[in-house]
Amino acid sequence: MRAYAKRRVGRAGFLYLLLILASLAGVGGYFALYPERLPDWAAKTTLGRELQTTRVYKWQDASGQWHVSDQPPPAGMEYRTEDYSHDTNALPLPPALRD
């Protein structure tokens, strides 16, 4: 009778652990998709700042046209990366609003 009880407790513990891990994965996935909804204390951590940063790639093609993308350019092209915080406007002002 005791062996059956131990096996049953072991199985329940495993299912409980699995439930906790699935819940943590769900919460982590949610904040990875919506980093702007991170609580203030979490946003100040290294991982929180990393989730709220966007990396942008800039390069110039053979015809002289500049490209800006969140994906790296084709292989062999020189490019530079810039990291922006989620609350930074990376676009230049329109000519009507300058000066």
C-alpha positions in Angstrom: 0.0 0.0 0.0 2.8 2.4 0.8 4.6 1.9 -2.6 1.3 2.8 -4.3 1.0 6.0 -2.2 4.6 7.0 -2.9 4.1 6.5 -6.6 0.9 8.5 -6.5 2.6 11.4 -4.6 5.6 11.3 -7.0 3.2 11.6 -10.0 1.3 14.4 -8.4 4.5 16.3 -7.6 5.7 15.9 -11.2 2.4 17.2 -12.5 2.5 20.2 -10.1 6.1 21.0 -11.2 5.0 20.7 -14.9 2.1 23.1 -14.2 4.4 25.7 -12.6 6.9 25.5 -15.5 4.1 25.9 -18.1 2.8 28.9 -16.2 6.2 30.5 -16.0 6.8 29.9 -19.7 3.4 31.5 -20.5 4.2 34.6 -18.4 7.7 34.9 -20.0 6.2 34.5 -23.5 3.6 37.2 -22.8 6.3 39.7 -21.7 8.5 38.8 -24.7 5.6 39.7 -27.0 4.5 42.8 -25.0 7.7 44.2 -23.3 6.1 47.6 -22.8 3.8 46.0 -20.2 6.6 44.8 -18.0 6.3 46.0 -14.4 8.7 48.8 -13.4 10.9 46.6 -11.2 11.3 44.0 -14.1 11.9 46.7 -16.7 15.0 47.9 -14.8 16.7 44.5 -14.9 19.2 43.5 -17.6 16.7 41.2 -19.2 13.9 43.8 -19.0 16.1 46.4 -20.8 17.1 43.9 -23.4 13.4 43.1 -24.1 12.7 46.8 -24.6 15.5 47.4 -27.0 15.2 47.1 -30.8 18.3 46.5 -33.0 18.2 48.3 -36.4 20.5 47.6 -39.3 21.5 50.4 -41.7 23.3 49.8 -45.0 23.8 51.4 -48.4 23.3 49.4 -51.6 25.2 49.6 -54.8 23.0 52.4 -56.2 23.6 54.6 -53.1 20.2 54.1 -51.6 20.1 53.7 -47.8 18.2 50.9 -46.2 17.0 50.6 -42.6 15.6 47.3 -41.3 15.2 45.1 -38.3 16.8 42.2 -40.4 20.5 42.1 -41.3 21.3 42.9 -45.0 22.3 40.3 -47.5 25.7 38.6 -47.0 28.7 40.6 -48.1 27.2 44.1 -47.5 28.7 46.4 -45.0 26.3 47.6 -42.4 26.1 49.2 -38.9 23.8 48.4 -36.1 22.0 50.8 -33.7 20.1 49.8 -30.6 17.0 51.9 -29.7 15.0 51.9 -26.5 11.3 51.2 -26.9 10.4 54.9 -26.1 12.9 56.4 -28.6 11.7 57.9 -31.9 14.3 56.7 -34.5 12.7 58.5 -37.5 13.9 61.9 -38.6 11.5 64.9 -38.3 9.6 65.7 -41.5 10.9 68.8 -43.3 7.9 70.9 -42.3 8.7 70.4 -38.6 12.5 71.2 -38.8 13.8 74.5 -37.5 
